[in-house]
């Protein structure tokens, strides 16, 4: 279940399960290949360096004229001079590779041979040193045992690496499909929200159209027909606004805001001027209050911010009775590099707990008439978030409400040019 109550279908759950299993398998294979490659590299380095060290020791032993009497540890020396064979202390009387000794004595090249004698492994080198043929035998038994233990350790590490890679692949895969599941859930929620919100106005329009058709057939009162036609016009306008909000929500998610200098004071003046006819008709006073000699430049896009203020004013007008007052208060904070815009009203206020859910899609208020907030406030939060700002709401029942947005100030926005009077309004109580 998602946070909005949308449950994925069985097909979607199987799709997500197959996806994370594939990701887990591929991630585990990638880790396994990396582990095998590292082990192969380590074994190759051990073998190469081990054999290189052994050949270097044998080369030093055959070149050392005193090696016959004082051989290096673990090395037997045999020398053949004028048909006489001599052996180093503790060496057997017979050389380990007599055929190699005879071959080199007959003028053959230097010879390296692996010999097993008495269950022990030897690396034997036979070469000519002047008139002397020298054969050095290095006991590799201990070194081989160490290498075998190393190989077993690497094999154990490889097995552990496979287990770790499988675990890591599973964790990575599950985390990777979380955004996919959230995207599917958001898509379902969007479709469910849109369907739910459009169903009521569509049903109303369908019923109104049926009544209008029936009245036209019965030659009803023209005034009644005009009223029904007005209802159809209002219904279609409501649906158009709803579809526009849905498209705006999708656009905000698809195309992040391109930030530039926007005069928030000018935006507030435009938004208030656009709502003045409606305010006068409902008996509400609108005003804009600013600080003197202060610029209100913010990072943002004028179109989106205009829509934000229009939504906040629309919400305030819907909750403010005749004789009430709505004030747009702008404040610039140079220290925090932010500009705030608060829409204050003295209307029905907010019920306890409403402030935490006002910005949910299609939330319904618990105070007053339980008016549905729709997409407007949800879009306000999305738009402000896209601008790197915040939006908050607070109020109490019967004491009005205040919605405050805070946006990053544009650099050097406080240029001292001023923005006009400290209070701009329509001058008279609306209505």
N, C-alpha and C positions, 0 to 999 in steps of 0.2 A: 504494500500500500504506500502511496506517496503522501506527502504532507497535505495535499489538497483533497485527499480521499479518492483519487483516481487509481484504479487497480489495473495492472497490465493483464492482457489476455493470455491464455495458454500459449497461443502461437507466438506472441511477443516474448513471453518468458523462455520458450524453447529457442527462439532466435538469439536472445541474450546469452543463454547457456551455451549454445553452440559457438557463439562469438568468443566468450571468455575461454572456452576450452581450446579453441584454435590458437588464441593468443598465448595461453599457457603452454601449449605444446611447442609453438614456435619459439617462445622465450626459453623454455627448457632446452630445446635443441641447440639454440644459439649458445646458451651457457655451457652445455655439454661439449659442443665443438671447441669452445674456448678453453675448457678444462683439458680436453684431450690434446689440443695444440700445445698448451703450456707443458703438459706432462711429456709429450714427445720431444719438445724442445729441451726440457730438463734432462731427459734420458740421453738425448743426443750429446748434450754438453758434457754430461758425466762420462759417457763412453769415450768421447773424443779426447777430453782432457786426461782421463785415466790412461788410455793407451799412449798418448803423447808423453805423459810423465814416465811410463814404464820404458818406452823406447829411449827417452833421454837418459834414464838411469843406466840402461844397458850400454848406450853409446859411451857414457862416461867410464863405465867399468872396463870396456874393451880398450879404451884409449889410455887408461891408467896403467903404467908399467909396474906399479907397486900393488895392483889389485890382486895378484896371485898370492901374495903373502898377507895382505890386509884387505880382503874384499868388502864391499859395502854390505850392510845387513840384508839377509835374504837372497843373496846372489852367490852362485857357485861359478868358479872360474876354472877353465881347462885351457892349457897352452900346449901347442904342438910345435917344437923347435927341433929341426934336424932329425925328425923321426922319433923324438923323445916326447912323451905326453906327461905333463905335470898337472896336478890338481891343487886347488886351494884347500885350506883346512876345512874339515867337515864335509867336503865335496866327495861324491862317490868316485871310485877309481875310473870308471868308464864314463865318457861324456854322454849327456842325454840325447844328443843328436850326432852319432858317429858318422852317419852318411853325409850330413852337412859339413862336418869337419873335414872329411876326406875330399868332398867336392871343392871346398874353398882352398884346401891345400893343393889341389890339382890345378888351381888357377881360376876357379869359379868366382862369381860375384858374392857380395855380402848376402847372407841368408838369414831370414827371420822365420822361426818355426814355433808352432804351439805343440807342446809335448805333454802327455799325461803319463805319470809314472807313480805307481804306488798310491793311486787315488788322489794325487795332487796334480795341479795344473802348473805348467811352466811356460814362460815365454823365453825362447832360446835365440840368441843372436850369434852368428859366426861370421867373422871378418878377418882380413889379413892386416897385420901391423908389422910392416917391414918383412923380415924373414920369419916372423912368428905368426901362427894362426891361432887366434883367440876365440874361445867360445864362452859366452856368459849366459847363465840360466837364472832367470828371476822367478821366484816362487809367487804365483798369482793367487794361490788358494785363499789367503786371508782377504786380499783385495776383492776377489770375486764374491766372497761371502758378504762383504760390506756393500758391494754393489747390489747383490740380491736383496739384502735387507732394505736398501734404498728403493729398489724397484717395488717391493712389497708395500713400503710406506707410501710411495707415489700411487700405487694401485688403490690403497685404502683411502688416500686423499681424493682420488678420482671418484671412487664410489660415494664418498661423503659429498663431493662436489655435485654429483648427479642428484643426490637427494636435495641438496640446498637449491640447485637450479630448478628442480621441480617445484619446491616450495616457493621460491622467488617468482617463478613463472606464474604460479597460481595466484599469488598476492597481486602481482602486477596486472594480470589479466582481469581480476575482479575489480581492481581500482580503475582499470582502463574502460570497462564497460559501464561504470557508474554514470559518467556523463551521458552515455548513450541512453541508458534507462531513464535518466532525468529528462533528456530531450524528448523521448517518446511520451513520458508522463506529461510534460508541459504541452506537447502537441495535443494530447487527448484532453487535457484540461482546457486548452484554448478552444477546441472544437465544442466541448461540452458547455463551456461558458457562453460561447457565441450562440449555440443552438438554444440554450435555455433563455438567453436574453431576447433572441429574435422571435421565439415562439409566441410570446404574449402579444407584441405588436402585430404580428402576422395574423393571429387569431382575431384580434380586434378589427384589423382592416378587413379581413374576410367577412366578419359578421356585419360590419358597417356597409360593405359593398352589397351584401345580400339585402339588408334593409333598404338601402337606397334603390336597388333594382325593384324591390317589391313596391316601394312608394311611388316610383316612376310608373309602374304598371297600373297602380290604383289612382294615378293623378292626384297625389297628396298635396298638402299645403306647400306652396313654394318656399316659405320661410323654413319649414321643417327640412325640405330638401337642401337648402343652403346650409343649414346647421350640420346636416350629415356630411355634406361636401367639405365643410370646414374641418370636421373631424378626420376625414380621409386625408386632407392636406397636412394636418398636424401629425397624424400617424406616419405618413410617408416621410415627413421631415425628421421625426424622431428616429425612424429606421436609418435614414441617410446619415444622421449624426452618429448613430451607433456603429454603422459600417465604417465611417470615417475614423472613429476611435480605434476600431479593431485594426484597420490598416496602419494607423499611426503606431500602435503597439508593435506590430510586426516590423515596421520600418525602424523603430528605435532599436530593436534587437539586431536587425540586419546591418544597419549603417550607423556606427557610433557617431556622436556629434562632432562636428568639426569646429574647434574652438577658435574664437576671435573676439575682438573687443565689441561688446554690446552695451549700450547705454540702458541700464535697467530702469532709470527714471523715465526715459522716453517710452519704454515698453509699458510701464505702469500707467502712464498718462493715456496711452492708446487703449489699453484694456479697460480703464475706467470710462473713457469717452464712449467706447463701444457698448457699455452696459448702462449708460445713463438713461436712455429711453425706457428700458425695462425697469430701472430703479424708480423713475418718476411714476411709472404706471402702478407700481406696487407700494409707493409711499416710503421709499427707503432713500437715505442720503448717502452718497458716495464721496469719498475724499482721498487725497494722496498727501501724506505728510513726509517731508524730507528735511534734512539738515541744511542750513544755509551755506552757500559757498563750498559745496561738496560734490565731487564727481562720483558717479555710481557705475563705473565701467567694470564689467565682469567678463570672464571667459565663457563663451557660449554661442549659441545660434539664435538669432532674433526670432525666427519662426517658431521654434520649439518653446522658447521662453514666453513668447506671447500666448501660446496655447496653454502653458502652465498657469499663468496668471488668469487667463480666461476661465479655466476650469475651477480655480480657487474662488474667483468672484461668482461664478455660476453656483457653486456649492453654498457660498455665503448668502446669496440672494434667495436660494431655496429654503434657507433656515432662518431668515430674518423677517419678522412681521412688519406691517405698516408702521411708520414712525420710528423705525430702527435706523441704525447707522453702521456703515461699513467703512473702515479706514485701511488704506494701504500704507504701511509705515516702512520707509527705507532707512537703513543705517549702514554706514561704512566703518569698518574696524581696521585701520592701517596696521596695527600690531599683529593681528591675526591674518591679515591679507585676505579678508573675506568681506562680502557685502550681503546683508540679510534683507529680506523682503517679507514682512508679516502682514497677513490679511486678517484684520480683526473685525468681529461683528458682535453685536449684543443680542443675538437671536436666542434660539431655544437651547443652545449649548450642547455639551456632550455628556452622555451617560457614563458612569464609571465603567471602565473596560473598553469603551468604544475607541479611545485614542490608539490602542494597540492593534486594532483591526480595521481602521478606516481605509487603509491603503490596500486591502485585499480586494480582489476582483469581485464585483457584484455583492459586496458586503451590505448588510441591512442594519441600519442604526436601531438601537433599542430605546432611544429617547424620542419624545415627540410623537410623530406619526409613523415611526419606523420606516422612514424613507429609504429606498434603495440607493446606495451611492453609485452603483454602476461601475463603468471603467474609468471615469474621469480622474478620481483620486489615485487609482492604481497607475494610470498613465503619468500623473504628476510625479509620483515617486520614481518611475522608470526614467522619465526625462531628466529629473534632477540627478539621479544616480549616474546617468550617462554623461552629465556635465561635471562629475566629480564633487557634487554637493550633497547636502542633506535636507530632509524635510521632516518637520515635527508638527504635532498637533497637541493642543491642550485646551481644557475648558471644563466647565461644570454645568449641571442642569440649570437652565434658566439664567445663566450668567454669561452666555455667549461663548464663542470659541475663537482661537487664534491658530492659524496655520503659518508656519515660518519656514522659509527656504533660505539656506545659506550657500552661497556660490563663491568659488575662488575669484578674488579680485584680479583684474587685468593689471600687469606690471605698470607702475607709474600711473595708475588710474586716478590718483588724487592730484590733479594738476592745478587745482585752485581756481578753475574757471567758473565753478558754480553751476547750479542747475535751476536757478529761479527761486520762486517764493518758498516759504516754509510750509505752506498749506495750499493745495490746489484742489478745488472741488467745483461743483456746479453752482455754488453760491447760495442756493436756497434749498430748503427741504424738498426732496423729490415728491412729486405728487402735487 
